[in-house]
Amino acid sequence: MADSTTTAKQLVDLARKRIEDQQVRIARQRELMAQYERDDDVARLSVARPILERMQRTLAQMTAAHVAAEERLSKLTVDEASVEKVVRDTPM
């Protein structure tokens, strides 16, 4: 069980890091788009918008994966504690 919990914790941490990285990329993309708007660069802006939309969809998927990973971790840690309590409290 400890190996499963460790793996689940690593997945939660990895998901959180990926989300943070994606948020930075999205912020940078918005900065670029703002620059394109100031420069009235319609061609680049028309390419940048769909990229931003894909980045935001990817972020939503990452967030859902993170929530699922946290739920798995929660179940594993609750289950471990529950099993230990049952074993400890069960008369032999």
Secondary structure, DSSP 4 states (H G I P E B T S, - for coil): -HHHHHHHHHHHHHHHHHHHHHHHHHHHHHHHHHHHHHTT-HHHHHHHHHHHHHHHHHHHHHHHHHHHHHHHHHHHHHHHHHHHHHHHHS--
